[in-house]
Amino acid sequence: MIVRAGLEIEAYVVTGIALAVGLMTLYSMVKIWNEVFWKSLPEDNQVPETATPTGDDGRLLKPSLWMMYSPVMVLALCSLMIGVLAEPIMWVMMAIGDQLYEPSGYVEAVLGASASADDVLLEPAATAEEEPEVEAGEMTP
């Protein structure tokens, strides 16, 4: 789509540069993929043997299938629930966005009903005239 738009406005040099950069990026990624995943393991790089985990009584500890599959199942269930409950989740997200956009309800809940968000948020910072002057070398608490 970007290439088509570039050709429509007759920006041939920019379009050519964009295509060249895209091809170089693709070449680089293919090179990295081949190096990482398709290259054989060097002979001197052998996987060291690790001690077999055992319990206090010396018996071999095997990870149970339940312990291995439970995190996967929880994440799959969360993904499924996000898809099934999309509308209620969207309502919550919209309410959060409204509160971020209009913080007056938060300000009133924290500072009391007499405070308004405009007074708190738009209150000018203290000026130098209101602050007491400090003599040179004098420390303030």
C-alpha positions as CSV (number, residue, x, y, z in Angstrom):
1,M,0.0,0.0,0.0
2,I,2.9,2.4,0.8
3,V,4.6,1.4,-2.4
4,R,1.5,2.0,-4.4
5,A,1.0,5.4,-2.8
6,G,4.6,6.3,-3.5
7,L,4.2,5.4,-7.1
8,E,1.0,7.3,-7.4
9,I,2.6,10.6,-6.3
10,E,5.6,9.8,-8.5
11,A,8.1,9.6,-5.6
12,Y,10.2,6.9,-7.3
13,V,13.4,7.4,-5.4
14,V,11.8,7.3,-2.0
15,T,9.8,4.2,-3.0
16,G,12.9,2.5,-4.3
17,I,14.8,3.2,-1.1
18,A,11.8,1.9,0.9
19,L,11.8,-1.3,-1.1
20,A,15.6,-1.7,-0.9
21,V,15.5,-1.3,2.9
22,G,12.7,-3.8,3.2
23,L,14.6,-6.4,1.1
24,M,17.8,-5.8,3.2
25,T,15.8,-6.3,6.4
26,L,14.3,-9.5,5.1
27,Y,17.7,-10.8,4.0
28,S,19.1,-10.0,7.4
29,M,16.3,-11.8,9.2
30,V,16.7,-14.9,7.0
31,K,20.4,-14.9,7.7
32,I,19.8,-14.7,11.5
33,W,17.1,-17.5,11.2
34,N,19.5,-19.8,9.4
35,E,22.3,-19.2,11.8
36,V,20.2,-19.7,14.9
37,F,17.9,-22.5,13.9
38,W,19.4,-24.4,11.0
39,K,23.1,-24.5,11.9
40,S,24.3,-27.8,13.3
41,L,25.7,-27.8,16.9
42,P,29.5,-27.6,17.0
43,E,31.3,-30.8,18.1
44,D,33.0,-29.2,21.1
45,N,29.7,-27.8,22.4
46,Q,28.1,-30.7,24.2
47,V,25.3,-30.4,26.7
48,P,26.6,-31.1,30.2
49,E,25.0,-33.8,32.2
50,T,23.0,-32.4,35.1
51,A,22.2,-34.1,38.4
52,T,18.9,-35.8,38.5
53,P,16.6,-34.1,41.0
54,T,15.8,-36.3,44.0
55,G,13.6,-35.8,47.1
56,D,14.8,-36.0,50.7
57,D,14.4,-39.8,50.6
58,G,16.5,-40.2,47.5
59,R,13.6,-41.0,45.2
60,L,13.6,-39.5,41.7
61,L,11.4,-36.4,41.3
62,K,9.4,-36.4,38.1
63,P,7.4,-33.3,37.2
64,S,3.8,-34.2,37.1
65,L,1.7,-33.5,34.0
66,W,-0.7,-31.5,36.1
67,M,2.1,-29.1,37.1
68,M,3.3,-28.8,33.6
69,Y,-0.1,-28.3,31.9
70,S,-1.8,-26.0,34.5
71,P,-0.1,-22.8,33.5
72,V,-0.9,-23.4,29.8
73,M,-4.5,-24.2,30.7
74,V,-4.9,-21.1,32.8
75,L,-3.5,-18.8,30.0
76,A,-5.7,-20.6,27.4
77,L,-8.8,-20.1,29.7
78,C,-7.9,-16.4,30.1
79,S,-7.6,-16.0,26.4
80,L,-10.9,-17.7,25.9
81,M,-12.7,-15.6,28.5
82,I,-11.3,-12.4,26.9
83,G,-12.9,-13.5,23.6
84,V,-16.2,-14.6,25.2
85,L,-16.5,-11.6,27.6
86,A,-15.3,-9.0,25.2
87,E,-18.3,-6.6,25.6
88,P,-18.2,-6.5,29.5
89,I,-14.4,-6.0,29.3
90,M,-14.9,-3.2,26.9
91,W,-17.4,-1.5,29.2
92,V,-14.9,-1.7,32.0
93,M,-12.1,-0.3,29.8
94,M,-14.4,2.6,28.6
95,A,-15.2,3.4,32.3
96,I,-11.5,3.5,33.1
97,G,-10.9,5.7,30.1
98,D,-13.7,8.1,31.1
99,Q,-12.3,8.4,34.6
100,L,-8.8,9.1,33.3
101,Y,-10.3,11.7,30.9
102,E,-12.4,13.4,33.6
103,P,-10.7,13.0,37.0
104,S,-13.3,15.1,39.0
105,G,-14.9,12.0,40.5
106,Y,-11.5,10.8,41.8
107,V,-10.6,14.3,43.1
108,E,-13.9,14.6,45.0
109,A,-13.5,11.1,46.4
110,V,-10.0,11.8,47.7
111,L,-10.3,15.5,48.7
112,G,-14.0,15.6,49.6
113,A,-17.1,16.9,47.9
114,S,-16.2,20.6,48.4
115,A,-13.1,20.3,46.2
116,S,-13.4,20.5,42.4
117,A,-11.1,19.0,39.9
118,D,-10.6,22.4,38.2
119,D,-9.4,24.0,41.4
120,V,-7.0,21.3,42.2
121,L,-5.7,20.6,38.7
122,L,-5.5,24.3,37.6
123,E,-4.2,25.7,40.9
124,P,-1.2,27.9,40.1
125,A,2.1,26.9,41.6
126,A,3.3,28.8,44.6
127,T,5.2,31.9,43.5
128,A,8.5,33.1,44.8
129,E,6.8,36.1,46.6
130,E,4.8,33.7,48.9
131,E,7.9,31.8,49.9
132,P,10.1,33.1,52.7
133,E,13.4,34.5,51.6
134,V,16.5,32.5,52.7
135,E,19.8,34.3,53.5
136,A,22.9,33.0,51.9
137,G,24.3,30.1,54.0
138,E,21.1,29.7,56.0
139,M,19.5,26.3,56.0
140,T,15.8,25.7,55.8
141,P,14.0,22.8,57.6
